[in-house]
Amino acid sequence: MFEGSIVIGVTLLSFAIWLHWNERRGWAHESLDDDLDHRYFASRLRSRRWVHLLFALCGILVIVAAFAGPGRVWIGCWMSVMVALLVIMVLAGVDAFRTLRYQSKKKPEIRRQVFEQDE
């Protein structure tokens, strides 16, 4: 159980670092064309920074639980991980809603670009 917890904890930490690095560097298909894009990406970066921090915190808590072994600390760490993962799910829902609003505002601009290319 100790080794499995270490693997899970290191995986969560690595995942948080990888996500944060990609978010800061930018994903391959993204481009900042106008003010709407800049505002959306800045807002998304702030929100996702919290998600990355929570993933890293979960990794640290899992590693602490591995070293603590069965007992009160172990239960507290795993309960905290569960709550943090639920918070991450709520933040993911908020992020999905933000992205939906952004895309609905972006549609007229995309249509305009497509129609200009057809002419």
Biopython code that builds the backbone (N, CA, C, O; Angstrom):
import numpy as np
from Bio.PDB.StructureBuilder import StructureBuilder

atoms = [
    (1, "MET", "N", (0.823, -1.188, 0.000)),
    (1, "MET", "CA", (0.000, 0.000, 0.000)),
    (1, "MET", "C", (0.869, 1.254, 0.000)),
    (1, "MET", "O", (0.500, 2.265, -0.597)),
    (2, "PHE", "N", (1.993, 1.194, 0.651)),
    (2, "PHE", "CA", (2.899, 2.330, 0.703)),
    (2, "PHE", "C", (3.373, 2.710, -0.697)),
    (2, "PHE", "O", (3.341, 3.881, -1.075)),
    (3, "GLU", "N", (3.813, 1.709, -1.464)),
    (3, "GLU", "CA", (4.345, 1.975, -2.800)),
    (3, "GLU", "C", (3.264, 2.523, -3.734)),
    (3, "GLU", "O", (3.519, 3.421, -4.535)),
    (4, "GLY", "N", (2.052, 1.967, -3.619)),
    (4, "GLY", "CA", (0.945, 2.453, -4.443)),
    (4, "GLY", "C", (0.606, 3.901, -4.143)),
    (4, "GLY", "O", (0.332, 4.683, -5.053)),
    (5, "SER", "N", (0.624, 4.256, -2.872)),
    (5, "SER", "CA", (0.336, 5.645, -2.490)),
    (5, "SER", "C", (1.420, 6.589, -2.998)),
    (5, "SER", "O", (1.125, 7.702, -3.433)),
    (6, "ILE", "N", (2.668, 6.148, -2.943)),
    (6, "ILE", "CA", (3.754, 6.983, -3.456)),
    (6, "ILE", "C", (3.582, 7.194, -4.958)),
    (6, "ILE", "O", (3.755, 8.306, -5.456)),
    (7, "VAL", "N", (3.241, 6.126, -5.678)),
    (7, "VAL", "CA", (3.033, 6.235, -7.133)),
    (7, "VAL", "C", (1.881, 7.186, -7.437)),
    (7, "VAL", "O", (1.996, 8.032, -8.324)),
    (8, "ILE", "N", (0.779, 7.056, -6.715)),
    (8, "ILE", "CA", (-0.367, 7.945, -6.933)),
    (8, "ILE", "C", (0.003, 9.388, -6.608)),
    (8, "ILE", "O", (-0.330, 10.299, -7.366)),
    (9, "GLY", "N", (0.683, 9.601, -5.496)),
    (9, "GLY", "CA", (1.073, 10.954, -5.102)),
    (9, "GLY", "C", (2.012, 11.602, -6.098)),
    (9, "GLY", "O", (1.827, 12.765, -6.459)),
    (10, "VAL", "N", (3.014, 10.870, -6.545)),
    (10, "VAL", "CA", (3.964, 11.421, -7.526)),
    (10, "VAL", "C", (3.264, 11.661, -8.860)),
    (10, "VAL", "O", (3.555, 12.639, -9.547)),
    (11, "THR", "N", (2.341, 10.771, -9.228)),
    (11, "THR", "CA", (1.586, 10.955, -10.469)),
    (11, "THR", "C", (0.744, 12.223, -10.408)),
    (11, "THR", "O", (0.711, 12.989, -11.371)),
    (12, "LEU", "N", (0.071, 12.451, -9.299)),
    (12, "LEU", "CA", (-0.733, 13.664, -9.147)),
    (12, "LEU", "C", (0.138, 14.919, -9.185)),
    (12, "LEU", "O", (-0.230, 15.906, -9.821)),
    (13, "LEU", "N", (1.275, 14.889, -8.518)),
    (13, "LEU", "CA", (2.185, 16.031, -8.553)),
    (13, "LEU", "C", (2.687, 16.285, -9.978)),
    (13, "LEU", "O", (2.717, 17.425, -10.441)),
    (14, "SER", "N", (3.077, 15.219, -10.659)),
    (14, "SER", "CA", (3.571, 15.356, -12.035)),
    (14, "SER", "C", (2.483, 15.880, -12.954)),
    (14, "SER", "O", (2.744, 16.716, -13.819)),
    (15, "PHE", "N", (1.263, 15.392, -12.771)),
    (15, "PHE", "CA", (0.135, 15.841, -13.577)),
    (15, "PHE", "C", (-0.132, 17.327, -13.355)),
    (15, "PHE", "O", (-0.384, 18.062, -14.310)),
    (16, "ALA", "N", (-0.079, 17.769, -12.110)),
    (16, "ALA", "CA", (-0.300, 19.184, -11.804)),
    (16, "ALA", "C", (0.777, 20.052, -12.448)),
    (16, "ALA", "O", (0.475, 21.111, -12.998)),
    (17, "ILE", "N", (2.019, 19.612, -12.381)),
    (17, "ILE", "CA", (3.119, 20.379, -12.981)),
    (17, "ILE", "C", (2.969, 20.418, -14.492)),
    (17, "ILE", "O", (3.150, 21.468, -15.108)),
    (18, "TRP", "N", (2.639, 19.282, -15.095)),
    (18, "TRP", "CA", (2.469, 19.219, -16.548)),
    (18, "TRP", "C", (1.322, 20.115, -17.008)),
    (18, "TRP", "O", (1.466, 20.845, -17.989)),
    (19, "LEU", "N", (0.180, 20.069, -16.309)),
    (19, "LEU", "CA", (-0.947, 20.925, -16.671)),
    (19, "LEU", "C", (-0.584, 22.399, -16.556)),
    (19, "LEU", "O", (-0.894, 23.190, -17.447)),
    (20, "HIS", "N", (0.063, 22.763, -15.478)),
    (20, "HIS", "CA", (0.420, 24.164, -15.280)),
    (20, "HIS", "C", (1.421, 24.621, -16.332)),
    (20, "HIS", "O", (1.311, 25.732, -16.851)),
    (21, "TRP", "N", (2.383, 23.785, -16.647)),
    (21, "TRP", "CA", (3.381, 24.140, -17.654)),
    (21, "TRP", "C", (2.713, 24.346, -19.014)),
    (21, "TRP", "O", (3.023, 25.313, -19.710)),
    (22, "ASN", "N", (1.804, 23.453, -19.400)),
    (22, "ASN", "CA", (1.104, 23.602, -20.677)),
    (22, "ASN", "C", (0.189, 24.819, -20.683)),
    (22, "ASN", "O", (0.073, 25.505, -21.699)),
    (23, "GLU", "N", (-0.446, 25.084, -19.577)),
    (23, "GLU", "CA", (-1.351, 26.242, -19.517)),
    (23, "GLU", "C", (-0.566, 27.551, -19.629)),
    (23, "GLU", "O", (-1.012, 28.485, -20.296)),
    (24, "ARG", "N", (0.583, 27.621, -18.989)),
    (24, "ARG", "CA", (1.404, 28.834, -19.067)),
    (24, "ARG", "C", (2.017, 29.013, -20.453)),
    (24, "ARG", "O", (2.095, 30.129, -20.967)),
    (25, "ARG", "N", (2.453, 27.904, -21.054)),
    (25, "ARG", "CA", (3.097, 27.946, -22.368)),
    (25, "ARG", "C", (2.078, 28.134, -23.467)),
    (25, "ARG", "O", (2.386, 28.720, -24.505)),
    (26, "GLY", "N", (0.872, 27.649, -23.257)),
    (26, "GLY", "CA", (-0.177, 27.717, -24.265)),
    (26, "GLY", "C", (-0.311, 26.400, -24.998)),
    (26, "GLY", "O", (0.676, 25.712, -25.259)),
    (27, "TRP", "N", (-1.537, 26.063, -25.322)),
    (27, "TRP", "CA", (-1.798, 24.831, -26.042)),
    (27, "TRP", "C", (-1.601, 25.081, -27.531)),
    (27, "TRP", "O", (-1.647, 26.228, -27.975)),
    (28, "ALA", "N", (-1.387, 24.040, -28.295)),
    (28, "ALA", "CA", (-0.974, 24.146, -29.690)),
    (28, "ALA", "C", (-1.999, 24.851, -30.569)),
    (28, "ALA", "O", (-1.600, 25.604, -31.458)),
    (29, "HIS", "N", (-3.256, 24.653, -30.375)),
    (29, "HIS", "CA", (-4.283, 25.178, -31.277)),
    (29, "HIS", "C", (-4.835, 26.542, -30.871)),
    (29, "HIS", "O", (-5.731, 27.054, -31.542)),
    (30, "GLU", "N", (-4.343, 27.135, -29.818)),
    (30, "GLU", "CA", (-4.901, 28.392, -29.331)),
    (30, "GLU", "C", (-4.201, 29.601, -29.949)),
    (30, "GLU", "O", (-2.994, 29.599, -30.187)),
    (31, "SER", "N", (-5.000, 30.621, -30.194)),
    (31, "SER", "CA", (-4.435, 31.877, -30.672)),
    (31, "SER", "C", (-5.193, 33.030, -30.022)),
    (31, "SER", "O", (-6.400, 32.952, -29.791)),
    (32, "LEU", "N", (-4.462, 34.093, -29.735)),
    (32, "LEU", "CA", (-5.054, 35.277, -29.118)),
    (32, "LEU", "C", (-5.277, 36.315, -30.206)),
    (32, "LEU", "O", (-4.351, 37.028, -30.592)),
    (33, "ASP", "N", (-6.513, 36.398, -30.701)),
    (33, "ASP", "CA", (-6.806, 37.308, -31.806)),
    (33, "ASP", "C", (-7.294, 38.677, -31.350)),
    (33, "ASP", "O", (-6.904, 39.694, -31.924)),
    (34, "ASP", "N", (-8.129, 38.715, -30.338)),
    (34, "ASP", "CA", (-8.706, 39.997, -29.941)),
    (34, "ASP", "C", (-8.833, 40.084, -28.419)),
    (34, "ASP", "O", (-8.356, 39.216, -27.687)),
    (35, "ASP", "N", (-9.485, 41.149, -27.967)),
    (35, "ASP", "CA", (-9.627, 41.410, -26.534)),
    (35, "ASP", "C", (-10.450, 40.328, -25.839)),
    (35, "ASP", "O", (-10.173, 39.982, -24.691)),
    (36, "LEU", "N", (-11.452, 39.794, -26.519)),
    (36, "LEU", "CA", (-12.271, 38.720, -25.953)),
    (36, "LEU", "C", (-11.410, 37.503, -25.633)),
    (36, "LEU", "O", (-11.565, 36.890, -24.577)),
    (37, "ASP", "N", (-10.509, 37.154, -26.538)),
    (37, "ASP", "CA", (-9.613, 36.019, -26.321)),
    (37, "ASP", "C", (-8.692, 36.271, -25.132)),
    (37, "ASP", "O", (-8.497, 35.392, -24.294)),
    (38, "HIS", "N", (-8.129, 37.467, -25.063)),
    (38, "HIS", "CA", (-7.212, 37.798, -23.965)),
    (38, "HIS", "C", (-7.914, 37.711, -22.610)),
    (38, "HIS", "O", (-7.367, 37.164, -21.652)),
    (39, "ARG", "N", (-9.133, 38.255, -22.540)),
    (39, "ARG", "CA", (-9.878, 38.198, -21.277)),
    (39, "ARG", "C", (-10.225, 36.766, -20.895)),
    (39, "ARG", "O", (-10.096, 36.381, -19.733)),
    (40, "TYR", "N", (-10.667, 35.975, -21.875)),
    (40, "TYR", "CA", (-11.024, 34.587, -21.602)),
    (40, "TYR", "C", (-9.812, 33.792, -21.130)),
    (40, "TYR", "O", (-9.893, 33.078, -20.131)),
    (41, "PHE", "N", (-8.692, 33.909, -21.837)),
    (41, "PHE", "CA", (-7.508, 33.134, -21.472)),
    (41, "PHE", "C", (-6.938, 33.563, -20.120)),
    (41, "PHE", "O", (-6.437, 32.729, -19.367)),
    (42, "ALA", "N", (-7.011, 34.855, -19.810)),
    (42, "ALA", "CA", (-6.543, 35.319, -18.500)),
    (42, "ALA", "C", (-7.427, 34.779, -17.388)),
    (42, "ALA", "O", (-6.933, 34.338, -16.350)),
    (43, "SER", "N", (-8.729, 34.815, -17.605)),
    (43, "SER", "CA", (-9.662, 34.286, -16.614)),
    (43, "SER", "C", (-9.487, 32.772, -16.453)),
    (43, "SER", "O", (-9.513, 32.249, -15.339)),
    (44, "ARG", "N", (-9.311, 32.088, -17.567)),
    (44, "ARG", "CA", (-9.111, 30.640, -17.526)),
    (44, "ARG", "C", (-7.819, 30.282, -16.802)),
    (44, "ARG", "O", (-7.778, 29.320, -16.035)),
    (45, "LEU", "N", (-6.769, 31.054, -17.045)),
    (45, "LEU", "CA", (-5.485, 30.789, -16.390)),
    (45, "LEU", "C", (-5.597, 30.943, -14.878)),
    (45, "LEU", "O", (-5.076, 30.116, -14.130)),
    (46, "ARG", "N", (-6.280, 32.006, -14.421)),
    (46, "ARG", "CA", (-6.463, 32.212, -12.982)),
    (46, "ARG", "C", (-7.245, 31.052, -12.366)),
    (46, "ARG", "O", (-6.879, 30.550, -11.303)),
    (47, "SER", "N", (-8.299, 30.636, -13.019)),
    (47, "SER", "CA", (-9.134, 29.560, -12.495)),
    (47, "SER", "C", (-8.392, 28.233, -12.498)),
    (47, "SER", "O", (-8.445, 27.490, -11.518)),
    (48, "ARG", "N", (-7.712, 27.937, -13.572)),
    (48, "ARG", "CA", (-7.022, 26.654, -13.671)),
    (48, "ARG", "C", (-5.797, 26.592, -12.779)),
    (48, "ARG", "O", (-5.351, 25.503, -12.419)),
    (49, "ARG", "N", (-5.248, 27.735, -12.418)),
    (49, "ARG", "CA", (-4.137, 27.743, -11.465)),
    (49, "ARG", "C", (-4.578, 27.120, -10.143)),
    (49, "ARG", "O", (-3.817, 26.390, -9.509)),
    (50, "TRP", "N", (-5.811, 27.413, -9.733)),
    (50, "TRP", "CA", (-6.346, 26.813, -8.510)),
    (50, "TRP", "C", (-6.492, 25.304, -8.655)),
    (50, "TRP", "O", (-6.220, 24.555, -7.717)),
    (51, "VAL", "N", (-6.923, 24.861, -9.834)),
    (51, "VAL", "CA", (-7.065, 23.421, -10.066)),
    (51, "VAL", "C", (-5.703, 22.739, -9.988)),
    (51, "VAL", "O", (-5.568, 21.671, -9.392)),
    (52, "HIS", "N", (-4.699, 23.359, -10.591)),
    (52, "HIS", "CA", (-3.350, 22.783, -10.558)),
    (52, "HIS", "C", (-2.828, 22.718, -9.126)),
    (52, "HIS", "O", (-2.197, 21.739, -8.728)),
    (53, "LEU", "N", (-3.095, 23.759, -8.366)),
    (53, "LEU", "CA", (-2.678, 23.788, -6.972)),
    (53, "LEU", "C", (-3.381, 22.689, -6.172)),
    (53, "LEU", "O", (-2.762, 22.039, -5.329)),
    (54, "LEU", "N", (-4.662, 22.485, -6.435)),
    (54, "LEU", "CA", (-5.397, 21.437, -5.721)),
    (54, "LEU", "C", (-4.897, 20.044, -6.094)),
    (54, "LEU", "O", (-4.807, 19.168, -5.234)),
    (55, "PHE", "N", (-4.569, 19.830, -7.377)),
    (55, "PHE", "CA", (-3.993, 18.537, -7.776)),
    (55, "PHE", "C", (-2.660, 18.309, -7.059)),
    (55, "PHE", "O", (-2.398, 17.208, -6.572)),
    (56, "ALA", "N", (-1.821, 19.340, -6.992)),
    (56, "ALA", "CA", (-0.534, 19.198, -6.299)),
    (56, "ALA", "C", (-0.749, 18.932, -4.813)),
    (56, "ALA", "O", (-0.056, 18.105, -4.221)),
    (57, "LEU", "N", (-1.703, 19.627, -4.213)),
    (57, "LEU", "CA", (-2.027, 19.402, -2.806)),
    (57, "LEU", "C", (-2.489, 17.960, -2.577)),
    (57, "LEU", "O", (-2.112, 17.337, -1.584)),
    (58, "CYS", "N", (-3.304, 17.431, -3.493)),
    (58, "CYS", "CA", (-3.747, 16.033, -3.378)),
    (58, "CYS", "C", (-2.545, 15.095, -3.428)),
    (58, "CYS", "O", (-2.467, 14.141, -2.654)),
    (59, "GLY", "N", (-1.614, 15.364, -4.334)),
    (59, "GLY", "CA", (-0.421, 14.530, -4.417)),
    (59, "GLY", "C", (0.383, 14.550, -3.135)),
    (59, "GLY", "O", (0.849, 13.509, -2.671)),
    (60, "ILE", "N", (0.547, 15.729, -2.562)),
    (60, "ILE", "CA", (1.294, 15.857, -1.314)),
    (60, "ILE", "C", (0.571, 15.126, -0.174)),
    (60, "ILE", "O", (1.199, 14.438, 0.630)),
    (61, "LEU", "N", (-0.750, 15.285, -0.119)),
    (61, "LEU", "CA", (-1.519, 14.611, 0.935)),
    (61, "LEU", "C", (-1.455, 13.094, 0.806)),
    (61, "LEU", "O", (-1.392, 12.392, 1.815)),
    (62, "VAL", "N", (-1.469, 12.584, -0.407)),
    (62, "VAL", "CA", (-1.371, 11.130, -0.610)),
    (62, "VAL", "C", (-0.004, 10.633, -0.143)),
    (62, "VAL", "O", (0.092, 9.573, 0.475)),
    (63, "ILE", "N", (1.048, 11.389, -0.435)),
    (63, "ILE", "CA", (2.389, 10.996, 0.006)),
    (63, "ILE", "C", (2.489, 11.053, 1.533)),
    (63, "ILE", "O", (3.086, 10.171, 2.151)),
    (64, "VAL", "N", (1.907, 12.086, 2.137)),
    (64, "VAL", "CA", (1.893, 12.182, 3.599)),
    (64, "VAL", "C", (1.134, 10.992, 4.190)),
    (64, "VAL", "O", (1.566, 10.415, 5.188)),
    (65, "ALA", "N", (0.009, 10.628, 3.580)),
    (65, "ALA", "CA", (-0.765, 9.483, 4.072)),
    (65, "ALA", "C", (0.036, 8.188, 3.951)),
    (65, "ALA", "O", (-0.068, 7.307, 4.805)),
    (66, "ALA", "N", (0.833, 8.076, 2.893)),
    (66, "ALA", "CA", (1.652, 6.869, 2.718)),
    (66, "ALA", "C", (2.670, 6.744, 3.840)),
    (66, "ALA", "O", (2.865, 5.657, 4.384)),
    (67, "PHE", "N", (3.314, 7.839, 4.186)),
    (67, "PHE", "CA", (4.319, 7.792, 5.246)),
    (67, "PHE", "C", (3.688, 7.678, 6.635)),
    (67, "PHE", "O", (4.286, 7.096, 7.540)),
    (68, "ALA", "N", (2.494, 8.224, 6.808)),
    (68, "ALA", "CA", (1.837, 8.179, 8.115)),
    (68, "ALA", "C", (1.313, 6.780, 8.432)),
    (68, "ALA", "O", (1.288, 6.372, 9.593)),
    (69, "GLY", "N", (0.900, 6.054, 7.409)),
    (69, "GLY", "CA", (0.351, 4.725, 7.642)),
    (69, "GLY", "C", (-1.072, 4.809, 8.170)),
    (69, "GLY", "O", (-1.589, 5.898, 8.421)),
    (70, "PRO", "N", (-1.706, 3.641, 8.336)),
    (70, "PRO", "CA", (-3.099, 3.628, 8.806)),
    (70, "PRO", "C", (-3.243, 4.325, 10.163)),
    (70, "PRO", "O", (-2.437, 4.130, 11.073)),
    (71, "GLY", "N", (-4.271, 5.124, 10.264)),
    (71, "GLY", "CA", (-4.532, 5.861, 11.504)),
    (71, "GLY", "C", (-5.292, 7.136, 11.203)),
    (71, "GLY", "O", (-5.869, 7.296, 10.128)),
    (72, "ARG", "N", (-5.283, 8.029, 12.159)),
    (72, "ARG", "CA", (-6.039, 9.274, 12.013)),
    (72, "ARG", "C", (-5.475, 10.180, 10.922)),
    (72, "ARG", "O", (-6.234, 10.788, 10.167)),
    (73, "VAL", "N", (-4.168, 10.273, 10.834)),
    (73, "VAL", "CA", (-3.554, 11.132, 9.809)),
    (73, "VAL", "C", (-3.884, 10.591, 8.427)),
    (73, "VAL", "O", (-4.194, 11.360, 7.516)),
    (74, "TRP", "N", (-3.821, 9.278, 8.264)),
    (74, "TRP", "CA", (-4.122, 8.636, 6.989)),
    (74, "TRP", "C", (-5.561, 8.941, 6.576)),
    (74, "TRP", "O", (-5.815, 9.331, 5.436)),
    (75, "ILE", "N", (-6.489, 8.765, 7.494)),
    (75, "ILE", "CA", (-7.903, 9.036, 7.206)),
    (75, "ILE", "C", (-8.105, 10.514, 6.885)),
    (75, "ILE", "O", (-8.815, 10.852, 5.937)),
    (76, "GLY", "N", (-7.485, 11.396, 7.669)),
    (76, "GLY", "CA", (-7.619, 12.835, 7.418)),
    (76, "GLY", "C", (-7.077, 13.236, 6.064)),
    (76, "GLY", "O", (-7.684, 14.041, 5.358)),
    (77, "CYS", "N", (-5.935, 12.675, 5.698)),
    (77, "CYS", "CA", (-5.349, 13.004, 4.392)),
    (77, "CYS", "C", (-6.241, 12.535, 3.252)),
    (77, "CYS", "O", (-6.484, 13.281, 2.304)),
    (78, "TRP", "N", (-6.730, 11.300, 3.341)),
    (78, "TRP", "CA", (-7.558, 10.780, 2.258)),
    (78, "TRP", "C", (-8.916, 11.471, 2.194)),
    (78, "TRP", "O", (-9.459, 11.641, 1.103)),
    (79, "MET", "N", (-9.471, 11.869, 3.319)),
    (79, "MET", "CA", (-10.723, 12.637, 3.305)),
    (79, "MET", "C", (-10.493, 14.010, 2.682)),
    (79, "MET", "O", (-11.343, 14.507, 1.943)),
    (80, "SER", "N", (-9.357, 14.620, 2.973)),
    (80, "SER", "CA", (-9.016, 15.903, 2.368)),
    (80, "SER", "C", (-8.830, 15.770, 0.860)),
    (80, "SER", "O", (-9.234, 16.650, 0.100)),
    (81, "VAL", "N", (-8.221, 14.676, 0.434)),
    (81, "VAL", "CA", (-8.059, 14.424, -1.006)),
    (81, "VAL", "C", (-9.427, 14.298, -1.666)),
    (81, "VAL", "O", (-9.653, 14.845, -2.746)),
    (82, "MET", "N", (-10.330, 13.582, -1.022)),
    (82, "MET", "CA", (-11.672, 13.413, -1.582)),
    (82, "MET", "C", (-12.383, 14.763, -1.727)),
    (82, "MET", "O", (-12.995, 15.035, -2.760)),
    (83, "VAL", "N", (-12.303, 15.595, -0.706)),
    (83, "VAL", "CA", (-12.941, 16.914, -0.766)),
    (83, "VAL", "C", (-12.287, 17.777, -1.852)),
    (83, "VAL", "O", (-12.977, 18.471, -2.599)),
    (84, "ALA", "N", (-10.965, 17.728, -1.933)),
    (84, "ALA", "CA", (-10.264, 18.515, -2.960)),
    (84, "ALA", "C", (-10.653, 18.066, -4.359)),
    (84, "ALA", "O", (-10.823, 18.902, -5.246)),
    (85, "LEU", "N", (-10.797, 16.776, -4.574)),
    (85, "LEU", "CA", (-11.202, 16.284, -5.898)),
    (85, "LEU", "C", (-12.637, 16.684, -6.227)),
    (85, "LEU", "O", (-12.953, 16.940, -7.389)),
    (86, "LEU", "N", (-13.507, 16.740, -5.226)),
    (86, "LEU", "CA", (-14.861, 17.243, -5.464)),
    (86, "LEU", "C", (-14.838, 18.724, -5.830)),
    (86, "LEU", "O", (-15.582, 19.159, -6.709)),
    (87, "VAL", "N", (-13.990, 19.496, -5.163)),
    (87, "VAL", "CA", (-13.857, 20.915, -5.495)),
    (87, "VAL", "C", (-13.321, 21.067, -6.922)),
    (87, "VAL", "O", (-13.753, 21.957, -7.654)),
    (88, "ILE", "N", (-12.391, 20.209, -7.315)),
    (88, "ILE", "CA", (-11.862, 20.243, -8.684)),
    (88, "ILE", "C", (-12.983, 19.975, -9.684)),
    (88, "ILE", "O", (-13.033, 20.607, -10.739)),
    (89, "MET", "N", (-13.874, 19.055, -9.365)),
    (89, "MET", "CA", (-14.992, 18.774, -10.269)),
    (89, "MET", "C", (-15.917, 19.979, -10.397)),
    (89, "MET", "O", (-16.395, 20.275, -11.492)),
    (90, "VAL", "N", (-16.172, 20.670, -9.303)),
    (90, "VAL", "CA", (-17.002, 21.878, -9.354)),
    (90, "VAL", "C", (-16.311, 22.956, -10.185)),
    (90, "VAL", "O", (-16.949, 23.609, -11.011)),
    (91, "LEU", "N", (-15.012, 23.142, -9.971)),
    (91, "LEU", "CA", (-14.269, 24.128, -10.756)),
    (91, "LEU", "C", (-14.240, 23.757, -12.236)),
    (91, "LEU", "O", (-14.246, 24.641, -13.093)),
    (92, "ALA", "N", (-14.209, 22.467, -12.544)),
    (92, "ALA", "CA", (-14.268, 22.031, -13.944)),
    (92, "ALA", "C", (-15.617, 22.388, -14.561)),
    (92, "ALA", "O", (-15.681, 22.777, -15.727)),
    (93, "GLY", "N", (-16.690, 22.261, -13.791)),
    (93, "GLY", "CA", (-18.007, 22.669, -14.284)),
    (93, "GLY", "C", (-18.080, 24.162, -14.540)),
    (93, "GLY", "O", (-18.652, 24.601, -15.538)),
    (94, "VAL", "N", (-17.501, 24.938, -13.643)),
    (94, "VAL", "CA", (-17.454, 26.397, -13.838)),
    (94, "VAL", "C", (-16.633, 26.738, -15.074)),
    (94, "VAL", "O", (-16.999, 27.630, -15.838)),
    (95, "ASP", "N", (-15.517, 26.026, -15.272)),
    (95, "ASP", "CA", (-14.672, 26.247, -16.441)),
    (95, "ASP", "C", (-15.418, 25.893, -17.727)),
    (95, "ASP", "O", (-15.296, 26.595, -18.731)),
    (96, "ALA", "N", (-16.183, 24.813, -17.697)),
    (96, "ALA", "CA", (-16.964, 24.426, -18.871)),
    (96, "ALA", "C", (-18.011, 25.493, -19.195)),
    (96, "ALA", "O", (-18.220, 25.820, -20.363)),
    (97, "PHE", "N", (-18.660, 26.029, -18.180)),
    (97, "PHE", "CA", (-19.638, 27.092, -18.394)),
    (97, "PHE", "C", (-18.968, 28.343, -18.954)),
    (97, "PHE", "O", (-19.510, 28.985, -19.854)),
    (98, "ARG", "N", (-17.800, 28.694, -18.432)),
    (98, "ARG", "CA", (-17.053, 29.853, -18.936)),
    (98, "ARG", "C", (-16.679, 29.656, -20.400)),
    (98, "ARG", "O", (-16.791, 30.581, -21.205)),
    (99, "THR", "N", (-16.240, 28.459, -20.742)),
    (99, "THR", "CA", (-15.861, 28.158, -22.119)),
    (99, "THR", "C", (-17.076, 28.221, -23.034)),
    (99, "THR", "O", (-16.972, 28.714, -24.157)),
    (100, "LEU", "N", (-18.212, 27.738, -22.584)),
    (100, "LEU", "CA", (-19.436, 27.798, -23.382)),
    (100, "LEU", "C", (-19.834, 29.240, -23.660)),
    (100, "LEU", "O", (-20.207, 29.570, -24.786)),
    (101, "ARG", "N", (-19.761, 30.103, -22.652)),
    (101, "ARG", "CA", (-20.069, 31.528, -22.845)),
    (101, "ARG", "C", (-19.093, 32.168, -23.826)),
    (101, "ARG", "O", (-19.494, 32.949, -24.690)),
    (102, "TYR", "N", (-17.815, 31.836, -23.692)),
    (102, "TYR", "CA", (-16.788, 32.378, -24.591)),
    (102, "TYR", "C", (-17.059, 31.948, -26.029)),
    (102, "TYR", "O", (-16.983, 32.763, -26.948)),
    (103, "GLN", "N", (-17.372, 30.679, -26.222)),
    (103, "GLN", "CA", (-17.622, 30.196, -27.571)),
    (103, "GLN", "C", (-18.870, 30.820, -28.181)),
    (103, "GLN", "O", (-18.900, 31.096, -29.380)),
    (104, "SER", "N", (-19.892, 31.044, -27.375)),
    (104, "SER", "CA", (-21.098, 31.676, -27.912)),
    (104, "SER", "C", (-20.831, 33.125, -28.302)),
    (104, "SER", "O", (-21.421, 33.622, -29.262)),
    (105, "LYS", "N", (-19.959, 33.806, -27.578)),
    (105, "LYS", "CA", (-19.587, 35.172, -27.952)),
    (105, "LYS", "C", (-18.665, 35.191, -29.157)),
    (105, "LYS", "O", (-18.631, 36.175, -29.896)),
    (106, "LYS", "N", (-17.919, 34.117, -29.363)),
    (106, "LYS", "CA", (-16.931, 34.045, -30.442)),
    (106, "LYS", "C", (-17.557, 33.610, -31.776)),
    (106, "LYS", "O", (-16.969, 33.854, -32.830)),
    (107, "LYS", "N", (-18.726, 32.976, -31.751)),
    (107, "LYS", "CA", (-19.349, 32.455, -32.977)),
    (107, "LYS", "C", (-19.547, 33.500, -34.071)),
    (107, "LYS", "O", (-19.213, 33.222, -35.223)),
    (108, "PRO", "N", (-20.071, 34.683, -33.771)),
    (108, "PRO", "CA", (-20.241, 35.658, -34.861)),
    (108, "PRO", "C", (-18.921, 36.007, -35.558)),
    (108, "PRO", "O", (-18.886, 36.178, -36.777)),
    (109, "GLU", "N", (-17.865, 36.107, -34.802)),
    (109, "GLU", "CA", (-16.557, 36.413, -35.389)),
    (109, "GLU", "C", (-16.077, 35.272, -36.290)),
    (109, "GLU", "O", (-15.535, 35.513, -37.369)),
    (110, "ILE", "N", (-16.274, 34.053, -35.850)),
    (110, "ILE", "CA", (-15.865, 32.890, -36.646)),
    (110, "ILE", "C", (-16.686, 32.817, -37.931)),
    (110, "ILE", "O", (-16.140, 32.539, -38.998)),
    (111, "ARG", "N", (-17.989, 33.064, -37.838)),
    (111, "ARG", "CA", (-18.844, 33.064, -39.040)),
    (111, "ARG", "C", (-18.392, 34.131, -40.021)),
    (111, "ARG", "O", (-18.338, 33.894, -41.227)),
    (112, "ARG", "N", (-18.070, 35.296, -39.504)),
    (112, "ARG", "CA", (-17.604, 36.388, -40.365)),
    (112, "ARG", "C", (-16.321, 35.985, -41.107)),
    (112, "ARG", "O", (-16.176, 36.263, -42.298)),
    (113, "GLN", "N", (-15.408, 35.340, -40.408)),
    (113, "GLN", "CA", (-14.156, 34.906, -41.035)),
    (113, "GLN", "C", (-14.409, 33.845, -42.098)),
    (113, "GLN", "O", (-13.779, 33.869, -43.155)),
    (114, "VAL", "N", (-15.320, 32.917, -41.832)),
    (114, "VAL", "CA", (-15.613, 31.853, -42.790)),
    (114, "VAL", "C", (-16.258, 32.435, -44.046)),
    (114, "VAL", "O", (-15.904, 32.045, -45.158)),
    (115, "PHE", "N", (-17.192, 33.357, -43.881)),
    (115, "PHE", "CA", (-17.845, 33.950, -45.033)),
    (115, "PHE", "C", (-16.909, 34.826, -45.852)),
    (115, "PHE", "O", (-17.042, 34.909, -47.073)),
    (116, "GLU", "N", (-15.968, 35.477, -45.189)),
    (116, "GLU", "CA", (-14.968, 36.270, -45.918)),
    (116, "GLU", "C", (-14.048, 35.375, -46.746)),
    (116, "GLU", "O", (-13.615, 35.771, -47.828)),
    (117, "GLN", "N", (-13.747, 34.188, -46.258)),
    (117, "GLN", "CA", (-12.890, 33.266, -47.000)),
    (117, "GLN", "C", (-13.604, 32.705, -48.227)),
    (117, "GLN", "O", (-12.964, 32.407, -49.235)),
    (118, "ASP", "N", (-14.942, 32.559, -48.146)),
    (118, "ASP", "CA", (-15.701, 32.018, -49.261)),
    (118, "ASP", "C", (-15.784, 33.004, -50.428)),
    (118, "ASP", "O", (-15.943, 32.589, -51.576)),
    (119, "GLU", "N", (-15.680, 34.279, -50.152)),
    (119, "GLU", "CA", (-15.838, 35.293, -51.206)),
    (119, "GLU", "C", (-14.638, 35.435, -52.059)),
    (119, "GLU", "O", (-14.629, 36.249, -52.982)),
]
sb = StructureBuilder()
sb.init_structure("model")
sb.init_model(0)
sb.init_chain("A")
sb.init_seg("    ")
for serial, (resi, resn, name, xyz) in enumerate(atoms, 1):
    if name == "N":
        sb.init_residue(resn, " ", resi, " ")
    sb.init_atom(name, np.array(xyz, "f"), 0.0, 1.0, " ", f" {name:<3s}", serial, name[0])
structure = sb.get_structure()
